[in-house]
Amino acid sequence: MIQPTTQEQPNEALPESAVRREPWVAVLYTWLIPGLGQWYAGATRNAAMYFLLVTGFGAAAAYFMFSAAGSPVAALACAAAGLGLFVRAVFDAFDKAAAANGVRGEAQRKLHKDPWLAVFLSLLFPGVGQMFNRRMAPGIVFLGLWLGAGMLERTIKSSLLTWYLLSVFTALIGFAACLHAWYSSPGLRPAQPPLRTLAFVVAALALLRGPTAVFAVNGFLAVAHQCRTGAMRPTIEEDDRVLCVPARNRAPRRGDLVVFLPPPAAFPEPQSGPVPPAFKRVIAVGGDSVAVRGNRIIVNGTAVTRNSGAALDLSAIRNIGAPRARTAHTLAPDEIFVAGDDLANSFDSREYGPVPVRNLRAYPYKIYWPPAHAGPIQ
């Protein structure tokens, strides 16, 4: 008698009675929220433990990184601990779901390529799930589309919103790859509609989580910039990496540190590439009168330089009086006058004039790298 084989047959359905939990669905859940996969597998104690530990270390890492006085070294340590626990949570979710199936359920599950593993692989790298299913042509198409969209994200940087929309498009390619990987799996195991729907909702949220988090942080919480010159010494050294508050709905004030795009007057020659943002300090705002006399800068009649004009006098800047009668050098309401703390080595408004307020991009508040310079900015 010819024995039946266990070779895969396309779209051959398996009975669900022995497969109680899908281990790779548990992994998908954990990929989105640590502990959710354990909860799905019925291990509620482990679910609570991993959720609290991973989110706790993640919150600590965010605090140490984004708070003005937080240590970037402590942030890296907390992030490393959280990542290690997250990886352990992924393996634990798989183990707990497999244990819920028992020996018979796992044996039945392994008869064919697992369609949920194909989904997870496509979540990591769109197209790989198709290759796992031996569907090479669509796998190459999905992988090519995903890589092309990713390259487009890195080259088009006209605005944060444009970048986010491109990231969403990239995520949609990944989501389509996840759907196709499941439905094209050989030996497709039928799933209850709620399970299938929830698993794909989780996959979609996991794909969108990263771009959405970056969009929210860079748009409303903090954005990173690197100082390229020594004009802000000793406040900011050359090549320091700085966290800044986005310049949204906040008017600049005298004494503020700002990151901005220099006006066209700063570049006598046309620029071939994107103009890097500049770091300077606001010493006059709209309505103020500014006079530059040799090495001295006078705002509303108050000298704001010291050491024979080599550096700014921060105390004087913060105690400038009200504007006097309008002069030929009075700033328009939408202009600011900026200069570097190290005036002797600064190229600023003394040379290229006032800066439009619309050119402001951010307000620096913390150096986060290198660790030797890390700390809040005054």
ZAVOMAR-292229 format. One line per field, with one value per residue: residue in three letters; x, z, y of N, C-alpha, C in turn. Coordinates in steps of 0.1 Angstrom, whole numbers, plus 5000, padded with zeros to 4 digits. Atoms other than C-alpha are relative to their C-alpha. Layout:
BEGIN
aa <- Ala:...
n.xx <- X:...
n.zz <- Z:...
n.yy <- Y:...
ca.xx <- X:...
ca.zz <- Z:...
ca.yy <- Y:...
c.xx <- X:...
c.zz <- Z:...
c.yy <- Y:...
END
This chain:
BEGIN
aa <- Met:Ile:Gln:Pro:Thr:Thr:Gln:Glu:Gln:Pro:Asn:Glu:Ala:Leu:Pro:Glu:Ser:Ala:Val:Arg:Arg:Glu:Pro:Trp:Val:Ala:Val:Leu:Tyr:Thr:Trp:Leu:Ile:Pro:Gly:Leu:Gly:Gln:Trp:Tyr:Ala:Gly:Ala:Thr:Arg:Asn:Ala:Ala:Met:Tyr:Phe:Leu:Leu:Val:Thr:Gly:Phe:Gly:Ala:Ala:Ala:Ala:Tyr:Phe:Met:Phe:Ser:Ala:Ala:Gly:Ser:Pro:Val:Ala:Ala:Leu:Ala:Cys:Ala:Ala:Ala:Gly:Leu:Gly:Leu:Phe:Val:Arg:Ala:Val:Phe:Asp:Ala:Phe:Asp:Lys:Ala:Ala:Ala:Ala:Asn:Gly:Val:Arg:Gly:Glu:Ala:Gln:Arg:Lys:Leu:His:Lys:Asp:Pro:Trp:Leu:Ala:Val:Phe:Leu:Ser:Leu:Leu:Phe:Pro:Gly:Val:Gly:Gln:Met:Phe:Asn:Arg:Arg:Met:Ala:Pro:Gly:Ile:Val:Phe:Leu:Gly:Leu:Trp:Leu:Gly:Ala:Gly:Met:Leu:Glu:Arg:Thr:Ile:Lys:Ser:Ser:Leu:Leu:Thr:Trp:Tyr:Leu:Leu:Ser:Val:Phe:Thr:Ala:Leu:Ile:Gly:Phe:Ala:Ala:Cys:Leu:His:Ala:Trp:Tyr:Ser:Ser:Pro:Gly:Leu:Arg:Pro:Ala:Gln:Pro:Pro:Leu:Arg:Thr:Leu:Ala:Phe:Val:Val:Ala:Ala:Leu:Ala:Leu:Leu:Arg:Gly:Pro:Thr:Ala:Val:Phe:Ala:Val:Asn:Gly:Phe:Leu:Ala:Val:Ala:His:Gln:Cys:Arg:Thr:Gly:Ala:Met:Arg:Pro:Thr:Ile:Glu:Glu:Asp:Asp:Arg:Val:Leu:Cys:Val:Pro:Ala:Arg:Asn:Arg:Ala:Pro:Arg:Arg:Gly:Asp:Leu:Val:Val:Phe:Leu:Pro:Pro:Pro:Ala:Ala:Phe:Pro:Glu:Pro:Gln:Ser:Gly:Pro:Val:Pro:Pro:Ala:Phe:Lys:Arg:Val:Ile:Ala:Val:Gly:Gly:Asp:Ser:Val:Ala:Val:Arg:Gly:Asn:Arg:Ile:Ile:Val:Asn:Gly:Thr:Ala:Val:Thr:Arg:Asn:Ser:Gly:Ala:Ala:Leu:Asp:Leu:Ser:Ala:Ile:Arg:Asn:Ile:Gly:Ala:Pro:Arg:Ala:Arg:Thr:Ala:His:Thr:Leu:Ala:Pro:Asp:Glu:Ile:Phe:Val:Ala:Gly:Asp:Asp:Leu:Ala:Asn:Ser:Phe:Asp:Ser:Arg:Glu:Tyr:Gly:Pro:Val:Pro:Val:Arg:Asn:Leu:Arg:Ala:Tyr:Pro:Tyr:Lys:Ile:Tyr:Trp:Pro:Pro:Ala:His:Ala:Gly:Pro:Ile:Gln
n.xx <- 5009:4992:5002:5002:4988:5002:4996:5010:5009:5005:5013:5006:5004:4998:5010:4995:5003:4989:4992:5007:4994:4990:4988:4995:5009:4995:4988:5005:5005:4989:4993:5007:5000:4994:5009:5012:4999:5002:5014:5007:4997:5006:4991:5003:4989:4989:5005:4998:4986:4993:5005:4995:4986:4996:5004:4993:4987:5001:5004:4988:4991:5005:4998:4986:4996:5007:5000:4988:4989:4998:4987:5002:4994:5011:5010:4996:5000:5014:5004:4995:5008:5014:4999:4998:5012:5009:4996:5004:5015:5004:4998:5009:5013:5000:4999:5013:5010:4997:5003:5015:5004:4997:4992:5008:5002:4988:4998:5009:4996:4988:5001:4998:4994:5010:5004:4997:4986:4998:5004:4990:4989:5004:5000:4986:4995:5010:4995:4994:5010:5003:4989:5002:5010:4995:5006:4989:5003:5006:4991:4990:5008:5003:4988:4996:5009:4997:4987:5001:5007:4991:4990:5006:5001:4987:4996:5009:5001:5006:5007:5003:5013:4997:4993:5010:5009:4992:4999:5013:5000:4991:5006:5011:4993:4997:5012:5005:4992:5005:5013:4997:4993:5009:5010:4993:4993:5005:5005:5006:5008:5011:5000:5013:5000:4994:4985:4993:5002:4992:4986:4996:5001:4988:4989:5000:4995:4986:4993:5002:4996:4987:5001:5008:4993:4990:5007:5005:4989:4994:5009:5006:4992:4986:4994:4985:4991:4985:4994:4989:4990:4997:5005:5007:4991:4999:5013:5001:4988:5001:5004:5010:5014:5009:5015:5007:5014:5004:5004:5014:5008:4993:4993:4987:4998:4986:4992:5003:4992:5009:4995:5007:4995:4995:5006:4992:4989:4988:4993:4999:5000:5011:4996:5003:5008:5008:4993:5001:5005:4990:5003:4997:5008:5008:4996:5011:5013:5007:5002:4988:4990:4987:4989:4988:4989:4987:5002:5011:5014:5008:5014:5009:4991:4992:4989:5002:4988:4990:4987:4997:5008:4997:5011:5013:5002:5014:5007:5004:5010:5013:5005:5002:5012:5010:4995:5001:5006:4997:4988:4998:4997:5010:5004:5014:5006:4998:4986:4992:4985:4993:4985:4994:4994:4986:5002:4988:5000:5014:5006:5014:5008:4992:4996:5011:5012:5010:5004:5015:5004:5004:4989:4997:5004:5000:4994:4992:5001:4992:4990:5001:4988:4994:5003:4992:5006:5014:5007:5009:4994:5005
n.zz <- 5000:5001:4989:5003:4998:4993:5008:5000:5012:5000:4994:4994:4987:4989:4989:4989:4987:4991:4999:4991:5001:5011:4994:5007:4997:4987:5003:5006:4989:4992:5008:4998:4985:4992:4991:5007:5005:4989:4996:5010:4997:4987:4990:4996:4991:5009:5008:4991:4996:5012:5003:4990:5001:5013:5001:4990:5005:5011:4994:4993:5010:5006:4991:5000:5013:5004:4989:5001:4991:5001:5005:5011:4997:4993:5010:5008:4991:4999:5013:5002:4992:5006:5012:4996:4995:5011:5007:4991:5000:5013:4999:4990:5005:5009:4992:4992:5009:5004:4989:4999:5011:4997:5010:5012:5007:5006:5011:5011:5006:5007:5012:5011:4997:4992:5007:4991:5001:5013:4997:4991:5008:5008:4991:4998:5013:5009:5011:4994:4997:5012:5003:4991:5006:5014:5010:5002:5008:4992:4989:5005:5003:4987:4995:5008:4997:4986:5000:5008:4992:4990:5006:5003:4987:4996:5010:5001:4987:5001:4987:4992:5004:5012:4995:4993:5010:5007:4991:5000:5012:4998:4991:5008:5008:4990:4996:5011:5000:4990:5004:5011:4995:4993:5010:5010:4993:5003:4988:4993:4989:4998:4987:4997:5005:4991:4998:5012:5001:4990:5003:5010:4994:4993:5010:5005:4990:4998:5012:4999:4987:5001:5006:4992:4988:5005:5003:4988:4992:5007:5003:4988:4987:5002:5013:4998:5010:4997:5002:5010:4999:4987:4997:4988:4989:4995:4997:5009:5008:5014:5001:4989:5004:4991:5001:5001:5000:5013:5000:5004:4992:4989:5006:4995:4990:4998:4992:5004:5010:5011:5012:5011:5013:5003:5012:5012:5000:4994:5010:5012:5011:5000:4993:5008:4992:4989:4991:4986:4990:4992:4986:4995:4988:5003:4991:5002:5006:5007:4993:4994:5008:5000:5006:4999:5000:4999:4994:4990:5005:4990:5002:4992:4992:4990:5006:4996:5002:4990:5005:5013:5011:5004:4996:4996:4986:4998:4990:5007:5009:4993:4993:5010:4997:5010:5012:5000:5013:5012:5007:5013:4998:4992:5006:5003:4991:5004:5002:4988:5002:4993:5000:4993:4987:5003:5011:5008:5010:5004:5012:4995:5006:5003:5014:5010:4996:4992:5005:4999:4990:5007:5002:4988:5000:4987:4989:4993:4986:4993:5008:4997:5005:4992:4986:4992:5001:4998:4989:5004:5006:4994
n.yy <- 4988:4987:4992:4986:4991:4987:4989:4989:4998:4986:4996:5012:4996:5010:4998:4991:5004:5002:4988:4991:4987:4999:4994:4988:4989:4995:4991:4988:4992:4995:4991:4988:4997:5011:5007:5003:5014:5009:5000:5009:5014:5004:4999:4986:4995:4996:4988:4988:4998:4995:4986:4991:4999:4994:4986:4993:4996:4990:4987:4995:4996:4987:4989:4996:4994:4988:4990:4991:5004:5015:5005:5008:5013:5007:5003:5011:5012:5004:5005:5014:5009:5002:5008:5013:5006:5001:5012:5011:5001:5006:5014:5005:5001:5012:5012:5001:5004:5014:5009:5001:5009:5014:5008:5002:4987:4995:5010:4996:4987:5001:5008:4991:4986:4992:4987:4988:4997:4992:4987:4994:4997:4989:4989:4996:4996:5004:5008:5012:5010:5007:5009:5011:5008:5004:4991:4991:4988:4989:4996:4990:4988:4993:4996:4989:4988:4995:4993:4987:4990:4996:4991:4988:4994:4994:4990:4988:4994:4986:4997:5012:5006:5008:5013:5009:5006:5010:5011:5007:5008:5011:5009:5006:5011:5011:5006:5008:5012:5009:5006:5010:5011:5009:5006:5009:5011:5014:5006:4989:5004:4990:4994:4994:4986:4990:5001:4995:4986:4994:5002:4990:4987:4999:4999:4986:4990:5001:4994:4986:4995:4993:4987:4991:4996:4991:4988:4993:4995:4990:4989:4994:5002:4996:5003:5000:4993:5000:4987:5003:4990:4996:4987:4999:5003:5013:5006:5012:5002:5005:5014:5005:5003:4993:5002:4987:4999:4995:4986:5000:4992:4993:4989:4999:4990:4997:5009:5014:5007:5004:5007:4993:5000:4986:4994:5001:4991:5006:5008:4992:5009:5010:5013:5011:5010:4994:4992:5005:4990:4993:4998:4987:4996:4988:4989:4990:5005:4990:4987:4996:4993:5006:4992:5007:4990:5008:5013:4999:5001:4992:5002:4991:4991:5008:5008:5014:5007:4999:5003:4992:5004:5014:5010:4994:4998:5006:4993:4988:5003:5003:4988:4989:4993:4998:4992:4986:4995:5008:4995:5007:5014:5006:5013:5002:5010:5014:5002:5001:4997:5011:5000:5011:4997:4996:4990:4999:5012:5002:4994:4998:4988:4988:5000:5002:4993:5007:5013:5001:5009:5012:5009:5007:5015:5006:4994:5010:5000:5010:5007:5014:5007:5011:5000:4991:4987:5002:4993:4989:4988:4987
ca.xx <- 5000:5013:5017:5004:5031:5034:5044:5027:4997:4987:4959:4953:4933:4941:4916:4919:4908:4943:4959:4947:4971:4992:5028:5036:5005:5017:5050:5031:5012:5044:5060:5034:5030:5053:5032:5003:5015:5017:4982:4969:4987:4970:5001:4987:5015:5042:5021:5021:5057:5070:5047:5058:5095:5098:5077:5093:5128:5116:5100:5132:5153:5130:5132:5170:5173:5148:5149:5173:5193:5191:5222:5225:5247:5218:5194:5215:5218:5180:5174:5197:5180:5146:5157:5170:5138:5118:5137:5132:5094:5092:5107:5086:5054:5062:5070:5038:5016:5033:5029:4991:4989:5004:5023:4994:4987:5023:5027:4997:5009:5043:5029:5030:5048:5032:5013:5018:5055:5053:5034:5060:5088:5070:5066:5104:5113:5084:5088:5107:5075:5067:5102:5096:5065:5085:5067:5098:5084:5060:5086:5111:5084:5074:5110:5119:5089:5098:5134:5126:5101:5127:5153:5128:5122:5159:5163:5132:5134:5113:5093:5086:5050:5063:5087:5058:5035:5063:5068:5031:5033:5063:5043:5013:5037:5047:5011:5001:5031:5018:4983:4997:5021:4992:4968:4995:5008:5007:4988:4968:4954:4920:4917:4887:4878:4885:4920:4929:4915:4932:4965:4965:4954:4984:5007:4995:5000:5034:5044:5031:5044:5080:5072:5044:5066:5093:5068:5053:5087:5103:5072:5062:5088:5124:5145:5183:5208:5246:5265:5290:5310:5327:5307:5288:5318:5318:5281:5281:5313:5319:5303:5282:5249:5220:5183:5160:5124:5107:5100:5062:5039:5066:5079:5117:5129:5162:5188:5172:5195:5180:5186:5176:5181:5204:5189:5200:5222:5245:5254:5267:5273:5244:5244:5244:5229:5207:5218:5228:5210:5230:5232:5231:5217:5189:5201:5172:5136:5111:5108:5143:5169:5203:5236:5269:5299:5332:5333:5304:5267:5242:5205:5180:5210:5225:5259:5256:5292:5322:5359:5363:5336:5349:5319:5283:5273:5243:5234:5232:5211:5185:5183:5178:5153:5123:5129:5136:5125:5125:5158:5171:5181:5149:5139:5106:5081:5089:5127:5154:5191:5214:5250:5273:5285:5321:5317:5353:5346:5310:5294:5260:5236:5264:5273:5241:5215:5183:5169:5131:5113:5099:5134:5135:5135:5142:5153:5183:5180:5204:5237:5233:5266:5295:5290:5318:5297:5263:5239:5214:5222:5220
ca.zz <- 5000:4991:5022:5022:5020:5040:5010:5008:4986:4976:4997:5014:5046:5079:5107:5135:5164:5176:5170:5199:5195:5166:5179:5151:5158:5194:5180:5159:5190:5210:5182:5187:5225:5247:5267:5243:5228:5262:5270:5237:5247:5281:5301:5319:5346:5319:5299:5329:5337:5301:5296:5328:5323:5286:5288:5320:5305:5274:5294:5314:5282:5267:5299:5301:5264:5260:5295:5297:5326:5315:5308:5273:5287:5311:5281:5261:5291:5296:5259:5257:5287:5272:5239:5255:5274:5243:5224:5253:5253:5216:5222:5253:5235:5208:5235:5255:5224:5213:5247:5246:5214:5230:5212:5188:5179:5172:5151:5131:5127:5114:5086:5063:5060:5086:5069:5100:5098:5062:5075:5102:5077:5054:5084:5088:5051:5026:4999:5022:5032:4996:4991:5022:5004:4972:4954:4941:4915:4938:4965:4943:4933:4969:4980:4951:4958:4995:4989:4962:4985:5013:4991:4981:5018:5023:4992:4994:5025:5016:5048:5077:5065:5030:5047:5068:5038:5020:5051:5052:5016:5024:5053:5029:5007:5037:5047:5012:5013:5046:5032:5000:5020:5041:5012:4990:5016:5006:5030:5041:5076:5080:5108:5126:5111:5143:5147:5111:5112:5145:5134:5103:5122:5145:5115:5101:5134:5138:5103:5111:5146:5137:5112:5134:5165:5145:5131:5165:5182:5155:5149:5185:5211:5199:5168:5166:5149:5147:5151:5122:5133:5164:5164:5195:5217:5246:5248:5219:5205:5169:5160:5192:5186:5201:5209:5201:5206:5172:5164:5164:5177:5198:5191:5195:5225:5232:5244:5228:5210:5176:5147:5114:5077:5068:5044:5008:5016:5035:5003:4976:4954:4944:4965:4947:4976:5006:5030:5065:5094:5115:5152:5167:5196:5192:5204:5189:5179:5159:5168:5183:5170:5162:5156:5148:5156:5149:5172:5193:5189:5205:5209:5220:5232:5253:5244:5243:5238:5261:5258:5232:5211:5211:5228:5236:5270:5279:5310:5289:5263:5288:5304:5272:5277:5256:5220:5216:5187:5154:5135:5101:5117:5134:5128:5111:5132:5114:5117:5143:5146:5155:5164:5177:5213:5200:5180:5168:5149:5139:5106:5114:5110:5112:5077:5061:5080:5099:5096:5088:5116:5091:5087:5123:5127:5164:5198:5212:5248:5254:5241:5239:5222:5229:5265:5277:5266:5274:5295:5294:5273:5290
ca.yy <- 5000:5035:5056:5091:5118:5150:5171:5205:5209:5244:5258:5224:5232:5215:5209:5235:5214:5206:5240:5261:5290:5303:5309:5333:5353:5355:5369:5394:5406:5409:5428:5455:5455:5435:5410:5410:5377:5361:5373:5357:5325:5325:5333:5364:5366:5367:5392:5416:5411:5417:5447:5464:5457:5466:5497:5507:5506:5523:5551:5555:5556:5583:5603:5602:5610:5638:5655:5685:5670:5633:5613:5599:5571:5561:5563:5539:5515:5515:5511:5481:5465:5471:5457:5426:5420:5427:5400:5376:5384:5375:5341:5336:5344:5318:5292:5299:5296:5264:5249:5257:5236:5205:5178:5170:5206:5214:5182:5193:5228:5217:5196:5225:5259:5281:5310:5332:5328:5340:5370:5377:5375:5399:5422:5423:5425:5426:5399:5375:5358:5351:5336:5315:5302:5296:5324:5340:5364:5383:5382:5400:5425:5433:5435:5458:5481:5483:5491:5517:5534:5534:5550:5576:5584:5591:5613:5635:5657:5687:5685:5662:5657:5646:5621:5608:5603:5584:5563:5555:5544:5522:5507:5500:5480:5460:5454:5443:5419:5405:5399:5382:5361:5346:5340:5325:5301:5264:5243:5273:5268:5284:5308:5322:5356:5376:5361:5368:5403:5411:5397:5419:5449:5443:5439:5473:5491:5476:5488:5523:5526:5536:5563:5577:5578:5596:5621:5628:5632:5653:5674:5681:5669:5671:5671:5664:5687:5688:5720:5723:5754:5768:5800:5791:5783:5777:5770:5745:5731:5722:5688:5686:5669:5687:5681:5710:5719:5723:5760:5757:5784:5801:5835:5840:5860:5878:5854:5823:5798:5791:5767:5784:5784:5814:5839:5841:5871:5847:5830:5853:5822:5799:5767:5734:5713:5718:5745:5732:5749:5774:5778:5813:5833:5859:5893:5914:5908:5927:5964:5965:5990:5975:5993:5976:5999:5982:5952:5964:5955:5979:5970:5996:6017:5988:5973:5935:5926:5921:5915:5943:5928:5892:5876:5882:5895:5872:5892:5924:5907:5895:5930:5951:5978:5988:6000:6036:6058:6040:6043:6032:5999:5990:5953:5945:5925:5893:5896:5887:5897:5868:5863:5836:5835:5836:5868:5867:5834:5839:5846:5861:5890:5915:5903:5891:5911:5901:5866:5861:5844:5819:5805:5793:5755:5748:5759:5739:5728:5699:5685:5647:5637:5634:5623:5646:5677:5662:5683:5712:5743:5777
c.xx <- 5009:4996:4998:5012:4995:5004:4989:4992:4995:4986:4992:4997:5002:4989:5006:4999:5012:5009:4992:5005:5010:5012:5004:4991:5004:5012:4996:4994:5011:5008:4994:5000:5006:4990:4987:5000:4998:4985:4991:5003:4994:5009:4999:5011:5012:4996:5002:5014:5008:4995:5006:5015:5004:4996:5006:5014:4999:4996:5012:5010:4995:5002:5015:5005:4995:5000:5013:5011:5003:5013:4998:5006:4989:4989:5004:5000:4985:4994:5005:4993:4986:5000:5002:4988:4990:5003:4996:4984:4995:5001:4990:4986:4998:4999:4987:4989:5002:4996:4985:4995:5002:5008:4992:4998:5012:5004:4992:5004:5013:4999:5002:5007:4989:4997:5003:5014:5003:4996:5010:5012:4998:4999:5014:5005:4989:5006:5007:4990:4996:5011:5000:4990:5003:4992:5010:4997:4993:5009:5010:4993:4998:5013:5006:4992:5004:5013:5000:4993:5009:5010:4994:4998:5013:5005:4991:4998:4995:4993:4998:4987:5002:5007:4990:4991:5007:5002:4987:4998:5009:4993:4988:5006:5002:4987:4994:5009:4996:4987:5003:5007:4991:4991:5007:5008:4995:4996:4993:4991:4989:5000:4987:5001:5006:5015:5007:4999:5009:5015:5005:4999:5013:5012:5000:5005:5015:5008:5000:5006:5013:4998:4991:5007:5010:4994:4995:5012:5006:4991:4996:5009:5014:5005:5015:5006:5014:5005:5013:5011:5003:4995:4993:5008:4998:4987:4998:5013:4997:4998:4992:4987:4990:4985:4994:4985:4996:4994:4985:4992:5007:5008:5014:5001:5015:5007:4997:5011:4990:5008:4991:5007:5005:4993:5009:5012:5013:5008:5001:5000:4988:5005:4995:4992:4992:5009:4999:4995:5011:4995:5005:4991:4992:5004:4990:4989:4993:4997:5013:5009:5014:5010:5013:5011:5013:4997:4988:4986:4991:4985:4992:5009:5009:5011:4998:5012:5010:5013:5004:4993:5002:4989:4988:4999:4985:4992:4995:4988:4986:4995:4999:4987:4991:5006:4998:4993:5005:5012:5001:5003:4990:4995:4985:4994:5003:5015:5007:5014:5007:5015:5005:5006:5015:5000:5012:5001:4986:4996:4985:4994:5008:5004:4989:4987:4990:4996:4984:4996:4995:5011:5004:4996:4999:5007:5009:4998:5009:5010:4999:5012:5010:4997:5008:4993:4985:4994:4991:5008:4994:4997
c.zz <- 5000:5012:4996:5004:5008:4992:5000:4988:5001:5006:5006:5015:5010:5011:5011:5014:5009:5001:5007:4999:4989:5006:4993:5001:5013:4998:4994:5011:5008:4993:5001:5014:5008:5011:4994:4995:5011:5005:4990:5003:5013:5012:5006:5009:4992:4992:5009:5002:4988:4997:5009:4998:4987:4999:5010:4996:4988:5004:5006:4989:4993:5010:5000:4987:4998:5011:4999:5008:4999:4994:4988:5002:5007:4990:4992:5008:5001:4987:4997:5009:4995:4988:5003:5005:4989:4991:5007:5000:4987:5000:5010:4995:4990:5009:5007:4991:4995:5011:5002:4990:5005:4989:4987:4992:4993:4988:4988:4993:4991:4987:4988:5004:5007:4993:5009:5001:4987:5002:5008:4992:4991:5008:5002:4987:4989:4988:5005:5003:4988:4996:5009:4994:4986:4989:4997:4992:5008:5011:4995:4997:5013:5006:4993:5003:5013:5000:4992:5008:5012:4996:4997:5013:5004:4991:5000:5015:5000:5012:5008:4996:4987:5004:5006:4990:4992:5009:5001:4988:5000:5009:4993:4991:5008:5004:4988:4998:5011:4996:4989:5005:5007:4990:4990:5006:4996:5013:5009:5011:5002:5014:5002:4996:5010:5002:4988:4999:5010:4997:4989:5004:5008:4991:4994:5010:5003:4989:5001:5012:4999:4994:5008:5012:4996:4996:5012:5008:4993:4997:5013:5013:4998:4987:5002:4989:5004:4996:4991:5002:5015:5005:5013:5012:5011:5003:4993:4993:4986:5000:5011:4993:5011:4998:5001:5000:4986:5001:4995:5010:5012:4994:5006:5010:5000:5009:4996:4991:4990:4990:4988:4987:4997:4988:4988:5000:5006:4990:4987:4987:5001:5006:4992:5007:5010:5010:5014:5009:5008:5014:5004:5012:4995:5009:4998:4993:4993:5008:5007:4990:5002:4993:5002:4998:5003:5005:5010:4993:5011:4996:5009:5009:5010:4993:5005:4997:5011:4994:4987:4988:4996:5003:5004:5015:5003:5010:4994:4991:5007:5008:4990:5003:4988:4988:5001:4987:4989:4993:4987:5002:5009:4993:4997:5010:4998:4998:5014:4996:5008:4999:5008:5013:4999:4988:4991:4989:4995:4988:5002:4995:4999:4985:4991:5004:5008:4993:5001:5010:4994:4998:5013:4999:5014:5010:5008:5015:5007:4990:5005:4996:4996:5015:5009:5000:5004:5012:4994:4994:5007:4989
c.yy <- 5012:5008:5014:5008:5012:5012:5010:5000:5014:5001:4988:5004:4989:5003:5008:4995:4998:5012:5010:5014:5000:5007:5012:5012:5006:5009:5013:5010:5006:5011:5014:5005:4989:4995:4997:4986:4990:5000:4992:4986:4995:5001:5015:5006:5005:5012:5013:5003:5006:5014:5010:5002:5007:5014:5008:5005:5009:5014:5007:5005:5013:5012:5005:5006:5014:5011:5008:4995:4985:4997:4991:4986:4991:4997:4988:4987:4995:4995:4986:4990:4997:4992:4985:4993:4998:4987:4987:4998:4994:4985:4993:4999:4988:4987:4998:4995:4986:4990:4999:4990:4985:4993:4998:5012:5004:4990:5004:5013:5000:4992:5008:5013:5008:5013:5012:5003:5008:5015:5008:5004:5012:5013:5006:5005:4995:4993:4987:4989:4993:4990:4988:4990:4995:5007:5011:5013:5011:5004:5010:5013:5008:5006:5012:5013:5006:5007:5013:5011:5005:5009:5014:5008:5008:5011:5012:5004:5014:5004:4987:4993:4992:4987:4991:4993:4989:4988:4992:4991:4988:4989:4993:4989:4988:4993:4992:4987:4990:4993:4989:4988:4990:4993:4992:4989:4986:4994:5010:4995:5010:5005:5006:5015:5010:4999:5005:5015:5007:4999:5010:5014:5003:5002:5015:5010:4999:5006:5015:5006:5008:5013:5010:5005:5011:5014:5007:5006:5012:5012:5008:4999:5004:4996:5002:5008:4999:5014:4998:5010:5002:5013:5001:4996:5011:4993:4987:4999:4994:4985:4994:4997:5004:4997:5014:4998:5006:5015:5001:5009:5006:5011:5001:5011:5003:4990:4985:4995:4995:4992:5006:4998:5014:5006:5000:5010:4994:4992:5008:4991:4990:4987:4988:4989:5007:5008:4995:5011:5006:5001:5014:5004:5013:5011:5012:4994:5012:5012:5005:5008:4994:5009:4991:5011:4994:4986:5000:4999:5007:4998:5008:5009:4992:4992:4986:4992:5002:4996:5007:4994:4986:4990:5008:5001:4995:5008:5013:4997:4998:5012:5012:5007:5001:5007:5015:5005:4992:5007:4992:4985:4993:4987:5000:4990:4986:4997:4999:5003:4989:5001:4988:5005:5004:5009:5000:4989:4997:5008:5001:5012:5012:5000:4999:5005:4992:4987:5000:4989:4987:4990:4992:4986:4995:5008:4990:5001:4990:4994:4985:4992:5010:5001:5011:5014:4999:5008:5011:5012:5012:5010
END
